[in-house]
Amino acid sequence: MLATRMQQWEQELIEKGVEKGIEKGIEKGLQRGMIIGEAEFLRRQLSRRFGALPPWVDARLEAADRDALEQWGIRVLDAASLEAVFA
């Protein structure tokens, strides 16, 4: 009886751990997807404003976090050059 109950608890703990892992994975995936979307939108804005983008811009966009993308997205409105956006 006790062994059966312990197996049930163990199974419940495993299931809860799996559920939490799935939730964290989904959350991280959504956050990463949002960052990728923001980078793509900024890439389009930069391209429209400054023309063809050099490889270093793609590298910066791909490595950027959300805060950097937000700052660059604001700067693109007033910047006179690509370098000024990323300064």
LUMNU-387166 format. One record per atom (N, C-alpha, C): residue in one letter; atom name; x, y, z. Coordinates in nm, 3 decimals. Layout:
REM residues N
<pt><type>A</type><atom>CA</atom><c1>X</c1><c2>Y</c2><c3>Z</c3></pt>
...
***
This chain:
REM residues 87
<pt><type>M</type><atom>N</atom><c1>0.082</c1><c2>-0.119</c2><c3>0.000</c3></pt>
<pt><type>M</type><atom>CA</atom><c1>0.000</c1><c2>0.000</c2><c3>0.000</c3></pt>
<pt><type>M</type><atom>C</atom><c1>0.087</c1><c2>0.126</c2><c3>0.000</c3></pt>
<pt><type>L</type><atom>N</atom><c1>0.183</c1><c2>0.133</c2><c3>0.091</c3></pt>
<pt><type>L</type><atom>CA</atom><c1>0.271</c1><c2>0.248</c2><c3>0.099</c3></pt>
<pt><type>L</type><atom>C</atom><c1>0.356</c1><c2>0.259</c2><c3>-0.026</c3></pt>
<pt><type>A</type><atom>N</atom><c1>0.405</c1><c2>0.147</c2><c3>-0.075</c3></pt>
<pt><type>A</type><atom>CA</atom><c1>0.486</c1><c2>0.149</c2><c3>-0.197</c3></pt>
<pt><type>A</type><atom>C</atom><c1>0.405</c1><c2>0.200</c2><c3>-0.316</c3></pt>
<pt><type>T</type><atom>N</atom><c1>0.281</c1><c2>0.158</c2><c3>-0.324</c3></pt>
<pt><type>T</type><atom>CA</atom><c1>0.193</c1><c2>0.204</c2><c3>-0.433</c3></pt>
<pt><type>T</type><atom>C</atom><c1>0.171</c1><c2>0.354</c2><c3>-0.422</c3></pt>
<pt><type>R</type><atom>N</atom><c1>0.147</c1><c2>0.404</c2><c3>-0.302</c3></pt>
<pt><type>R</type><atom>CA</atom><c1>0.124</c1><c2>0.548</c2><c3>-0.282</c3></pt>
<pt><type>R</type><atom>C</atom><c1>0.250</c1><c2>0.627</c2><c3>-0.316</c3></pt>
<pt><type>M</type><atom>N</atom><c1>0.367</c1><c2>0.576</c2><c3>-0.279</c3></pt>
<pt><type>M</type><atom>CA</atom><c1>0.492</c1><c2>0.644</c2><c3>-0.310</c3></pt>
<pt><type>M</type><atom>C</atom><c1>0.514</c1><c2>0.649</c2><c3>-0.462</c3></pt>
<pt><type>Q</type><atom>N</atom><c1>0.477</c1><c2>0.544</c2><c3>-0.532</c3></pt>
<pt><type>Q</type><atom>CA</atom><c1>0.488</c1><c2>0.544</c2><c3>-0.678</c3></pt>
<pt><type>Q</type><atom>C</atom><c1>0.393</c1><c2>0.648</c2><c3>-0.738</c3></pt>
<pt><type>Q</type><atom>N</atom><c1>0.276</c1><c2>0.661</c2><c3>-0.681</c3></pt>
<pt><type>Q</type><atom>CA</atom><c1>0.180</c1><c2>0.761</c2><c3>-0.729</c3></pt>
<pt><type>Q</type><atom>C</atom><c1>0.236</c1><c2>0.903</c2><c3>-0.709</c3></pt>
<pt><type>W</type><atom>N</atom><c1>0.294</c1><c2>0.929</c2><c3>-0.591</c3></pt>
<pt><type>W</type><atom>CA</atom><c1>0.353</c1><c2>1.060</c2><c3>-0.563</c3></pt>
<pt><type>W</type><atom>C</atom><c1>0.468</c1><c2>1.089</c2><c3>-0.660</c3></pt>
<pt><type>E</type><atom>N</atom><c1>0.549</c1><c2>0.987</c2><c3>-0.680</c3></pt>
<pt><type>E</type><atom>CA</atom><c1>0.662</c1><c2>1.003</c2><c3>-0.772</c3></pt>
<pt><type>E</type><atom>C</atom><c1>0.611</c1><c2>1.038</c2><c3>-0.912</c3></pt>
<pt><type>Q</type><atom>N</atom><c1>0.509</c1><c2>0.969</c2><c3>-0.957</c3></pt>
<pt><type>Q</type><atom>CA</atom><c1>0.452</c1><c2>0.995</c2><c3>-1.090</c3></pt>
<pt><type>Q</type><atom>C</atom><c1>0.393</c1><c2>1.135</c2><c3>-1.097</c3></pt>
<pt><type>E</type><atom>N</atom><c1>0.324</c1><c2>1.177</c2><c3>-0.990</c3></pt>
<pt><type>E</type><atom>CA</atom><c1>0.266</c1><c2>1.312</c2><c3>-0.986</c3></pt>
<pt><type>E</type><atom>C</atom><c1>0.375</c1><c2>1.419</c2><c3>-0.992</c3></pt>
<pt><type>L</type><atom>N</atom><c1>0.483</c1><c2>1.396</c2><c3>-0.919</c3></pt>
<pt><type>L</type><atom>CA</atom><c1>0.594</c1><c2>1.492</c2><c3>-0.921</c3></pt>
<pt><type>L</type><atom>C</atom><c1>0.658</c1><c2>1.499</c2><c3>-1.059</c3></pt>
<pt><type>I</type><atom>N</atom><c1>0.674</c1><c2>1.387</c2><c3>-1.123</c3></pt>
<pt><type>I</type><atom>CA</atom><c1>0.730</c1><c2>1.383</c2><c3>-1.258</c3></pt>
<pt><type>I</type><atom>C</atom><c1>0.639</c1><c2>1.458</c2><c3>-1.354</c3></pt>
<pt><type>E</type><atom>N</atom><c1>0.511</c1><c2>1.434</c2><c3>-1.345</c3></pt>
<pt><type>E</type><atom>CA</atom><c1>0.415</c1><c2>1.502</c2><c3>-1.433</c3></pt>
<pt><type>E</type><atom>C</atom><c1>0.416</c1><c2>1.653</c2><c3>-1.412</c3></pt>
<pt><type>K</type><atom>N</atom><c1>0.423</c1><c2>1.696</c2><c3>-1.285</c3></pt>
<pt><type>K</type><atom>CA</atom><c1>0.429</c1><c2>1.839</c2><c3>-1.256</c3></pt>
<pt><type>K</type><atom>C</atom><c1>0.558</c1><c2>1.899</c2><c3>-1.311</c3></pt>
<pt><type>G</type><atom>N</atom><c1>0.667</c1><c2>1.828</c2><c3>-1.298</c3></pt>
<pt><type>G</type><atom>CA</atom><c1>0.794</c1><c2>1.876</c2><c3>-1.351</c3></pt>
<pt><type>G</type><atom>C</atom><c1>0.790</c1><c2>1.889</c2><c3>-1.502</c3></pt>
<pt><type>V</type><atom>N</atom><c1>0.731</c1><c2>1.791</c2><c3>-1.568</c3></pt>
<pt><type>V</type><atom>CA</atom><c1>0.717</c1><c2>1.796</c2><c3>-1.713</c3></pt>
<pt><type>V</type><atom>C</atom><c1>0.630</c1><c2>1.915</c2><c3>-1.755</c3></pt>
<pt><type>E</type><atom>N</atom><c1>0.519</c1><c2>1.935</c2><c3>-1.685</c3></pt>
<pt><type>E</type><atom>CA</atom><c1>0.430</c1><c2>2.048</c2><c3>-1.715</c3></pt>
<pt><type>E</type><atom>C</atom><c1>0.502</c1><c2>2.181</c2><c3>-1.701</c3></pt>
<pt><type>K</type><atom>N</atom><c1>0.578</c1><c2>2.196</c2><c3>-1.591</c3></pt>
<pt><type>K</type><atom>CA</atom><c1>0.652</c1><c2>2.320</c2><c3>-1.571</c3></pt>
<pt><type>K</type><atom>C</atom><c1>0.757</c1><c2>2.339</c2><c3>-1.679</c3></pt>
<pt><type>G</type><atom>N</atom><c1>0.824</c1><c2>2.231</c2><c3>-1.717</c3></pt>
<pt><type>G</type><atom>CA</atom><c1>0.923</c1><c2>2.239</c2><c3>-1.823</c3></pt>
<pt><type>G</type><atom>C</atom><c1>0.861</c1><c2>2.281</c2><c3>-1.956</c3></pt>
<pt><type>I</type><atom>N</atom><c1>0.746</c1><c2>2.226</c2><c3>-1.986</c3></pt>
<pt><type>I</type><atom>CA</atom><c1>0.676</c1><c2>2.264</c2><c3>-2.110</c3></pt>
<pt><type>I</type><atom>C</atom><c1>0.635</c1><c2>2.410</c2><c3>-2.105</c3></pt>
<pt><type>E</type><atom>N</atom><c1>0.581</c1><c2>2.454</c2><c3>-1.992</c3></pt>
<pt><type>E</type><atom>CA</atom><c1>0.541</c1><c2>2.595</c2><c3>-1.978</c3></pt>
<pt><type>E</type><atom>C</atom><c1>0.659</c1><c2>2.689</c2><c3>-1.997</c3></pt>
<pt><type>K</type><atom>N</atom><c1>0.773</c1><c2>2.656</c2><c3>-1.935</c3></pt>
<pt><type>K</type><atom>CA</atom><c1>0.892</c1><c2>2.739</c2><c3>-1.950</c3></pt>
<pt><type>K</type><atom>C</atom><c1>0.940</c1><c2>2.739</c2><c3>-2.095</c3></pt>
<pt><type>G</type><atom>N</atom><c1>0.936</c1><c2>2.626</c2><c3>-2.157</c3></pt>
<pt><type>G</type><atom>CA</atom><c1>0.978</c1><c2>2.617</c2><c3>-2.297</c3></pt>
<pt><type>G</type><atom>C</atom><c1>0.890</c1><c2>2.700</c2><c3>-2.388</c3></pt>
<pt><type>I</type><atom>N</atom><c1>0.762</c1><c2>2.694</c2><c3>-2.365</c3></pt>
<pt><type>I</type><atom>CA</atom><c1>0.668</c1><c2>2.774</c2><c3>-2.446</c3></pt>
<pt><type>I</type><atom>C</atom><c1>0.694</c1><c2>2.922</c2><c3>-2.423</c3></pt>
<pt><type>E</type><atom>N</atom><c1>0.712</c1><c2>2.962</c2><c3>-2.298</c3></pt>
<pt><type>E</type><atom>CA</atom><c1>0.736</c1><c2>3.102</c2><c3>-2.266</c3></pt>
<pt><type>E</type><atom>C</atom><c1>0.865</c1><c2>3.153</c2><c3>-2.332</c3></pt>
<pt><type>K</type><atom>N</atom><c1>0.972</c1><c2>3.074</c2><c3>-2.321</c3></pt>
<pt><type>K</type><atom>CA</atom><c1>1.098</c1><c2>3.114</c2><c3>-2.384</c3></pt>
<pt><type>K</type><atom>C</atom><c1>1.084</c1><c2>3.120</c2><c3>-2.536</c3></pt>
<pt><type>G</type><atom>N</atom><c1>1.011</c1><c2>3.026</c2><c3>-2.592</c3></pt>
<pt><type>G</type><atom>CA</atom><c1>0.989</c1><c2>3.025</c2><c3>-2.737</c3></pt>
<pt><type>G</type><atom>C</atom><c1>0.912</c1><c2>3.148</c2><c3>-2.783</c3></pt>
<pt><type>L</type><atom>N</atom><c1>0.811</c1><c2>3.186</c2><c3>-2.707</c3></pt>
<pt><type>L</type><atom>CA</atom><c1>0.734</c1><c2>3.306</c2><c3>-2.740</c3></pt>
<pt><type>L</type><atom>C</atom><c1>0.821</c1><c2>3.431</c2><c3>-2.731</c3></pt>
<pt><type>Q</type><atom>N</atom><c1>0.901</c1><c2>3.440</c2><c3>-2.625</c3></pt>
<pt><type>Q</type><atom>CA</atom><c1>0.989</c1><c2>3.556</c2><c3>-2.609</c3></pt>
<pt><type>Q</type><atom>C</atom><c1>1.089</c1><c2>3.563</c2><c3>-2.724</c3></pt>
<pt><type>R</type><atom>N</atom><c1>1.147</c1><c2>3.451</c2><c3>-2.759</c3></pt>
<pt><type>R</type><atom>CA</atom><c1>1.245</c1><c2>3.449</c2><c3>-2.870</c3></pt>
<pt><type>R</type><atom>C</atom><c1>1.177</c1><c2>3.485</c2><c3>-3.001</c3></pt>
<pt><type>G</type><atom>N</atom><c1>1.056</c1><c2>3.437</c2><c3>-3.021</c3></pt>
<pt><type>G</type><atom>CA</atom><c1>0.981</c1><c2>3.470</c2><c3>-3.142</c3></pt>
<pt><type>G</type><atom>C</atom><c1>0.952</c1><c2>3.619</c2><c3>-3.152</c3></pt>
<pt><type>M</type><atom>N</atom><c1>0.922</c1><c2>3.680</c2><c3>-3.039</c3></pt>
<pt><type>M</type><atom>CA</atom><c1>0.897</c1><c2>3.824</c2><c3>-3.038</c3></pt>
<pt><type>M</type><atom>C</atom><c1>1.023</c1><c2>3.901</c2><c3>-3.073</c3></pt>
<pt><type>I</type><atom>N</atom><c1>1.136</c1><c2>3.859</c2><c3>-3.020</c3></pt>
<pt><type>I</type><atom>CA</atom><c1>1.263</c1><c2>3.925</c2><c3>-3.049</c3></pt>
<pt><type>I</type><atom>C</atom><c1>1.296</c1><c2>3.912</c2><c3>-3.197</c3></pt>
<pt><type>I</type><atom>N</atom><c1>1.276</c1><c2>3.795</c2><c3>-3.253</c3></pt>
<pt><type>I</type><atom>CA</atom><c1>1.302</c1><c2>3.774</c2><c3>-3.395</c3></pt>
<pt><type>I</type><atom>C</atom><c1>1.211</c1><c2>3.863</c2><c3>-3.479</c3></pt>
<pt><type>G</type><atom>N</atom><c1>1.085</c1><c2>3.873</c2><c3>-3.441</c3></pt>
<pt><type>G</type><atom>CA</atom><c1>0.991</c1><c2>3.958</c2><c3>-3.513</c3></pt>
<pt><type>G</type><atom>C</atom><c1>1.030</c1><c2>4.105</c2><c3>-3.507</c3></pt>
<pt><type>E</type><atom>N</atom><c1>1.073</c1><c2>4.150</c2><c3>-3.389</c3></pt>
<pt><type>E</type><atom>CA</atom><c1>1.116</c1><c2>4.289</c2><c3>-3.374</c3></pt>
<pt><type>E</type><atom>C</atom><c1>1.240</c1><c2>4.316</c2><c3>-3.459</c3></pt>
<pt><type>A</type><atom>N</atom><c1>1.333</c1><c2>4.221</c2><c3>-3.462</c3></pt>
<pt><type>A</type><atom>CA</atom><c1>1.455</c1><c2>4.238</c2><c3>-3.541</c3></pt>
<pt><type>A</type><atom>C</atom><c1>1.421</c1><c2>4.246</c2><c3>-3.690</c3></pt>
<pt><type>E</type><atom>N</atom><c1>1.328</c1><c2>4.163</c2><c3>-3.735</c3></pt>
<pt><type>E</type><atom>CA</atom><c1>1.289</c1><c2>4.165</c2><c3>-3.876</c3></pt>
<pt><type>E</type><atom>C</atom><c1>1.219</c1><c2>4.295</c2><c3>-3.913</c3></pt>
<pt><type>F</type><atom>N</atom><c1>1.136</c1><c2>4.345</c2><c3>-3.824</c3></pt>
<pt><type>F</type><atom>CA</atom><c1>1.069</c1><c2>4.472</c2><c3>-3.849</c3></pt>
<pt><type>F</type><atom>C</atom><c1>1.170</c1><c2>4.585</c2><c3>-3.857</c3></pt>
<pt><type>L</type><atom>N</atom><c1>1.266</c1><c2>4.587</c2><c3>-3.765</c3></pt>
<pt><type>L</type><atom>CA</atom><c1>1.370</c1><c2>4.690</c2><c3>-3.766</c3></pt>
<pt><type>L</type><atom>C</atom><c1>1.456</c1><c2>4.678</c2><c3>-3.891</c3></pt>
<pt><type>R</type><atom>N</atom><c1>1.486</c1><c2>4.555</c2><c3>-3.932</c3></pt>
<pt><type>R</type><atom>CA</atom><c1>1.563</c1><c2>4.534</c2><c3>-4.056</c3></pt>
<pt><type>R</type><atom>C</atom><c1>1.491</c1><c2>4.597</c2><c3>-4.175</c3></pt>
<pt><type>R</type><atom>N</atom><c1>1.360</c1><c2>4.580</c2><c3>-4.183</c3></pt>
<pt><type>R</type><atom>CA</atom><c1>1.283</c1><c2>4.640</c2><c3>-4.292</c3></pt>
<pt><type>R</type><atom>C</atom><c1>1.285</c1><c2>4.792</c2><c3>-4.285</c3></pt>
<pt><type>Q</type><atom>N</atom><c1>1.272</c1><c2>4.846</c2><c3>-4.165</c3></pt>
<pt><type>Q</type><atom>CA</atom><c1>1.277</c1><c2>4.991</c2><c3>-4.149</c3></pt>
<pt><type>Q</type><atom>C</atom><c1>1.414</c1><c2>5.046</c2><c3>-4.192</c3></pt>
<pt><type>L</type><atom>N</atom><c1>1.519</c1><c2>4.982</c2><c3>-4.146</c3></pt>
<pt><type>L</type><atom>CA</atom><c1>1.654</c1><c2>5.026</c2><c3>-4.179</c3></pt>
<pt><type>L</type><atom>C</atom><c1>1.679</c1><c2>5.018</c2><c3>-4.329</c3></pt>
<pt><type>S</type><atom>N</atom><c1>1.636</c1><c2>4.911</c2><c3>-4.388</c3></pt>
<pt><type>S</type><atom>CA</atom><c1>1.654</c1><c2>4.891</c2><c3>-4.531</c3></pt>
<pt><type>S</type><atom>C</atom><c1>1.579</c1><c2>4.997</c2><c3>-4.611</c3></pt>
<pt><type>R</type><atom>N</atom><c1>1.461</c1><c2>5.027</c2><c3>-4.568</c3></pt>
<pt><type>R</type><atom>CA</atom><c1>1.382</c1><c2>5.129</c2><c3>-4.637</c3></pt>
<pt><type>R</type><atom>C</atom><c1>1.444</c1><c2>5.268</c2><c3>-4.622</c3></pt>
<pt><type>R</type><atom>N</atom><c1>1.498</c1><c2>5.295</c2><c3>-4.506</c3></pt>
<pt><type>R</type><atom>CA</atom><c1>1.554</c1><c2>5.427</c2><c3>-4.478</c3></pt>
<pt><type>R</type><atom>C</atom><c1>1.693</c1><c2>5.445</c2><c3>-4.537</c3></pt>
<pt><type>F</type><atom>N</atom><c1>1.778</c1><c2>5.340</c2><c3>-4.529</c3></pt>
<pt><type>F</type><atom>CA</atom><c1>1.918</c1><c2>5.356</c2><c3>-4.567</c3></pt>
<pt><type>F</type><atom>C</atom><c1>1.960</c1><c2>5.272</c2><c3>-4.687</c3></pt>
<pt><type>G</type><atom>N</atom><c1>1.870</c1><c2>5.194</c2><c3>-4.743</c3></pt>
<pt><type>G</type><atom>CA</atom><c1>1.904</c1><c2>5.110</c2><c3>-4.858</c3></pt>
<pt><type>G</type><atom>C</atom><c1>1.960</c1><c2>4.976</c2><c3>-4.814</c3></pt>
<pt><type>A</type><atom>N</atom><c1>2.036</c1><c2>4.914</c2><c3>-4.903</c3></pt>
<pt><type>A</type><atom>CA</atom><c1>2.092</c1><c2>4.781</c2><c3>-4.875</c3></pt>
<pt><type>A</type><atom>C</atom><c1>2.176</c1><c2>4.785</c2><c3>-4.747</c3></pt>
<pt><type>L</type><atom>N</atom><c1>2.157</c1><c2>4.684</c2><c3>-4.665</c3></pt>
<pt><type>L</type><atom>CA</atom><c1>2.225</c1><c2>4.679</c2><c3>-4.536</c3></pt>
<pt><type>L</type><atom>C</atom><c1>2.352</c1><c2>4.597</c2><c3>-4.543</c3></pt>
<pt><type>P</type><atom>N</atom><c1>2.460</c1><c2>4.646</c2><c3>-4.484</c3></pt>
<pt><type>P</type><atom>CA</atom><c1>2.585</c1><c2>4.569</c2><c3>-4.481</c3></pt>
<pt><type>P</type><atom>C</atom><c1>2.573</c1><c2>4.452</c2><c3>-4.384</c3></pt>
<pt><type>P</type><atom>N</atom><c1>2.659</c1><c2>4.353</c2><c3>-4.399</c3></pt>
<pt><type>P</type><atom>CA</atom><c1>2.653</c1><c2>4.234</c2><c3>-4.313</c3></pt>
<pt><type>P</type><atom>C</atom><c1>2.662</c1><c2>4.264</c2><c3>-4.163</c3></pt>
<pt><type>W</type><atom>N</atom><c1>2.735</c1><c2>4.367</c2><c3>-4.125</c3></pt>
<pt><type>W</type><atom>CA</atom><c1>2.749</c1><c2>4.394</c2><c3>-3.982</c3></pt>
<pt><type>W</type><atom>C</atom><c1>2.614</c1><c2>4.432</c2><c3>-3.918</c3></pt>
<pt><type>V</type><atom>N</atom><c1>2.524</c1><c2>4.488</c2><c3>-3.997</c3></pt>
<pt><type>V</type><atom>CA</atom><c1>2.392</c1><c2>4.522</c2><c3>-3.942</c3></pt>
<pt><type>V</type><atom>C</atom><c1>2.315</c1><c2>4.394</c2><c3>-3.911</c3></pt>
<pt><type>D</type><atom>N</atom><c1>2.319</c1><c2>4.299</c2><c3>-4.003</c3></pt>
<pt><type>D</type><atom>CA</atom><c1>2.251</c1><c2>4.171</c2><c3>-3.978</c3></pt>
<pt><type>D</type><atom>C</atom><c1>2.308</c1><c2>4.103</c2><c3>-3.854</c3></pt>
<pt><type>A</type><atom>N</atom><c1>2.439</c1><c2>4.107</c2><c3>-3.840</c3></pt>
<pt><type>A</type><atom>CA</atom><c1>2.502</c1><c2>4.045</c2><c3>-3.723</c3></pt>
<pt><type>A</type><atom>C</atom><c1>2.456</c1><c2>4.112</c2><c3>-3.594</c3></pt>
<pt><type>R</type><atom>N</atom><c1>2.448</c1><c2>4.244</c2><c3>-3.593</c3></pt>
<pt><type>R</type><atom>CA</atom><c1>2.403</c1><c2>4.316</c2><c3>-3.475</c3></pt>
<pt><type>R</type><atom>C</atom><c1>2.258</c1><c2>4.283</c2><c3>-3.442</c3></pt>
<pt><type>L</type><atom>N</atom><c1>2.174</c1><c2>4.279</c2><c3>-3.546</c3></pt>
<pt><type>L</type><atom>CA</atom><c1>2.032</c1><c2>4.249</c2><c3>-3.524</c3></pt>
<pt><type>L</type><atom>C</atom><c1>2.012</c1><c2>4.108</c2><c3>-3.472</c3></pt>
<pt><type>E</type><atom>N</atom><c1>2.086</c1><c2>4.012</c2><c3>-3.525</c3></pt>
<pt><type>E</type><atom>CA</atom><c1>2.071</c1><c2>3.873</c2><c3>-3.482</c3></pt>
<pt><type>E</type><atom>C</atom><c1>2.119</c1><c2>3.851</c2><c3>-3.340</c3></pt>
<pt><type>A</type><atom>N</atom><c1>2.215</c1><c2>3.930</c2><c3>-3.294</c3></pt>
<pt><type>A</type><atom>CA</atom><c1>2.269</c1><c2>3.913</c2><c3>-3.159</c3></pt>
<pt><type>A</type><atom>C</atom><c1>2.199</c1><c2>4.000</c2><c3>-3.055</c3></pt>
<pt><type>A</type><atom>N</atom><c1>2.109</c1><c2>4.085</c2><c3>-3.098</c3></pt>
<pt><type>A</type><atom>CA</atom><c1>2.049</c1><c2>4.185</c2><c3>-3.009</c3></pt>
<pt><type>A</type><atom>C</atom><c1>1.946</c1><c2>4.125</c2><c3>-2.914</c3></pt>
<pt><type>D</type><atom>N</atom><c1>1.936</c1><c2>4.189</c2><c3>-2.798</c3></pt>
<pt><type>D</type><atom>CA</atom><c1>1.826</c1><c2>4.157</c2><c3>-2.707</c3></pt>
<pt><type>D</type><atom>C</atom><c1>1.714</c1><c2>4.258</c2><c3>-2.729</c3></pt>
<pt><type>R</type><atom>N</atom><c1>1.608</c1><c2>4.240</c2><c3>-2.657</c3></pt>
<pt><type>R</type><atom>CA</atom><c1>1.488</c1><c2>4.323</c2><c3>-2.678</c3></pt>
<pt><type>R</type><atom>C</atom><c1>1.513</c1><c2>4.471</c2><c3>-2.650</c3></pt>
<pt><type>D</type><atom>N</atom><c1>1.591</c1><c2>4.500</c2><c3>-2.545</c3></pt>
<pt><type>D</type><atom>CA</atom><c1>1.619</c1><c2>4.639</c2><c3>-2.511</c3></pt>
<pt><type>D</type><atom>C</atom><c1>1.696</c1><c2>4.710</c2><c3>-2.621</c3></pt>
<pt><type>A</type><atom>N</atom><c1>1.797</c1><c2>4.644</c2><c3>-2.676</c3></pt>
<pt><type>A</type><atom>CA</atom><c1>1.874</c1><c2>4.704</c2><c3>-2.784</c3></pt>
<pt><type>A</type><atom>C</atom><c1>1.786</c1><c2>4.728</c2><c3>-2.906</c3></pt>
<pt><type>L</type><atom>N</atom><c1>1.703</c1><c2>4.632</c2><c3>-2.940</c3></pt>
<pt><type>L</type><atom>CA</atom><c1>1.614</c1><c2>4.649</c2><c3>-3.055</c3></pt>
<pt><type>L</type><atom>C</atom><c1>1.520</c1><c2>4.768</c2><c3>-3.035</c3></pt>
<pt><type>E</type><atom>N</atom><c1>1.472</c1><c2>4.785</c2><c3>-2.914</c3></pt>
<pt><type>E</type><atom>CA</atom><c1>1.384</c1><c2>4.897</c2><c3>-2.885</c3></pt>
<pt><type>E</type><atom>C</atom><c1>1.458</c1><c2>5.030</c2><c3>-2.902</c3></pt>
<pt><type>Q</type><atom>N</atom><c1>1.578</c1><c2>5.038</c2><c3>-2.848</c3></pt>
<pt><type>Q</type><atom>CA</atom><c1>1.657</c1><c2>5.161</c2><c3>-2.861</c3></pt>
<pt><type>Q</type><atom>C</atom><c1>1.686</c1><c2>5.193</c2><c3>-3.008</c3></pt>
<pt><type>W</type><atom>N</atom><c1>1.727</c1><c2>5.094</c2><c3>-3.083</c3></pt>
<pt><type>W</type><atom>CA</atom><c1>1.756</c1><c2>5.116</c2><c3>-3.225</c3></pt>
<pt><type>W</type><atom>C</atom><c1>1.631</c1><c2>5.153</c2><c3>-3.302</c3></pt>
<pt><type>G</type><atom>N</atom><c1>1.519</c1><c2>5.094</c2><c3>-3.265</c3></pt>
<pt><type>G</type><atom>CA</atom><c1>1.393</c1><c2>5.125</c2><c3>-3.331</c3></pt>
<pt><type>G</type><atom>C</atom><c1>1.352</c1><c2>5.270</c2><c3>-3.310</c3></pt>
<pt><type>I</type><atom>N</atom><c1>1.385</c1><c2>5.324</c2><c3>-3.195</c3></pt>
<pt><type>I</type><atom>CA</atom><c1>1.357</c1><c2>5.465</c2><c3>-3.169</c3></pt>
<pt><type>I</type><atom>C</atom><c1>1.455</c1><c2>5.554</c2><c3>-3.246</c3></pt>
<pt><type>R</type><atom>N</atom><c1>1.582</c1><c2>5.515</c2><c3>-3.244</c3></pt>
<pt><type>R</type><atom>CA</atom><c1>1.686</c1><c2>5.595</c2><c3>-3.311</c3></pt>
<pt><type>R</type><atom>C</atom><c1>1.668</c1><c2>5.601</c2><c3>-3.462</c3></pt>
<pt><type>V</type><atom>N</atom><c1>1.612</c1><c2>5.496</c2><c3>-3.522</c3></pt>
<pt><type>V</type><atom>CA</atom><c1>1.598</c1><c2>5.494</c2><c3>-3.667</c3></pt>
<pt><type>V</type><atom>C</atom><c1>1.512</c1><c2>5.610</c2><c3>-3.717</c3></pt>
<pt><type>L</type><atom>N</atom><c1>1.428</c1><c2>5.663</c2><c3>-3.631</c3></pt>
<pt><type>L</type><atom>CA</atom><c1>1.342</c1><c2>5.773</c2><c3>-3.671</c3></pt>
<pt><type>L</type><atom>C</atom><c1>1.418</c1><c2>5.902</c2><c3>-3.698</c3></pt>
<pt><type>D</type><atom>N</atom><c1>1.527</c1><c2>5.925</c2><c3>-3.624</c3></pt>
<pt><type>D</type><atom>CA</atom><c1>1.600</c1><c2>6.051</c2><c3>-3.633</c3></pt>
<pt><type>D</type><atom>C</atom><c1>1.744</c1><c2>6.038</c2><c3>-3.682</c3></pt>
<pt><type>A</type><atom>N</atom><c1>1.796</c1><c2>5.918</c2><c3>-3.687</c3></pt>
<pt><type>A</type><atom>CA</atom><c1>1.937</c1><c2>5.900</c2><c3>-3.721</c3></pt>
<pt><type>A</type><atom>C</atom><c1>1.966</c1><c2>5.938</c2><c3>-3.865</c3></pt>
<pt><type>A</type><atom>N</atom><c1>2.082</c1><c2>5.999</c2><c3>-3.885</c3></pt>
<pt><type>A</type><atom>CA</atom><c1>2.124</c1><c2>6.039</c2><c3>-4.019</c3></pt>
<pt><type>A</type><atom>C</atom><c1>2.198</c1><c2>5.926</c2><c3>-4.091</c3></pt>
<pt><type>S</type><atom>N</atom><c1>2.240</c1><c2>5.823</c2><c3>-4.017</c3></pt>
<pt><type>S</type><atom>CA</atom><c1>2.315</c1><c2>5.713</c2><c3>-4.078</c3></pt>
<pt><type>S</type><atom>C</atom><c1>2.291</c1><c2>5.583</c2><c3>-4.001</c3></pt>
<pt><type>L</type><atom>N</atom><c1>2.330</c1><c2>5.473</c2><c3>-4.062</c3></pt>
<pt><type>L</type><atom>CA</atom><c1>2.323</c1><c2>5.345</c2><c3>-3.992</c3></pt>
<pt><type>L</type><atom>C</atom><c1>2.408</c1><c2>5.346</c2><c3>-3.866</c3></pt>
<pt><type>E</type><atom>N</atom><c1>2.525</c1><c2>5.403</c2><c3>-3.879</c3></pt>
<pt><type>E</type><atom>CA</atom><c1>2.616</c1><c2>5.408</c2><c3>-3.765</c3></pt>
<pt><type>E</type><atom>C</atom><c1>2.554</c1><c2>5.482</c2><c3>-3.647</c3></pt>
<pt><type>A</type><atom>N</atom><c1>2.478</c1><c2>5.587</c2><c3>-3.676</c3></pt>
<pt><type>A</type><atom>CA</atom><c1>2.412</c1><c2>5.664</c2><c3>-3.571</c3></pt>
<pt><type>A</type><atom>C</atom><c1>2.302</c1><c2>5.581</c2><c3>-3.503</c3></pt>
<pt><type>V</type><atom>N</atom><c1>2.235</c1><c2>5.496</c2><c3>-3.578</c3></pt>
<pt><type>V</type><atom>CA</atom><c1>2.132</c1><c2>5.409</c2><c3>-3.518</c3></pt>
<pt><type>V</type><atom>C</atom><c1>2.196</c1><c2>5.318</c2><c3>-3.414</c3></pt>
<pt><type>F</type><atom>N</atom><c1>2.312</c1><c2>5.263</c2><c3>-3.447</c3></pt>
<pt><type>F</type><atom>CA</atom><c1>2.375</c1><c2>5.162</c2><c3>-3.362</c3></pt>
<pt><type>F</type><atom>C</atom><c1>2.478</c1><c2>5.219</c2><c3>-3.265</c3></pt>
<pt><type>A</type><atom>N</atom><c1>2.492</c1><c2>5.352</c2><c3>-3.261</c3></pt>
<pt><type>A</type><atom>CA</atom><c1>2.592</c1><c2>5.415</c2><c3>-3.173</c3></pt>
<pt><type>A</type><atom>C</atom><c1>2.557</c1><c2>5.393</c2><c3>-3.027</c3></pt>
***
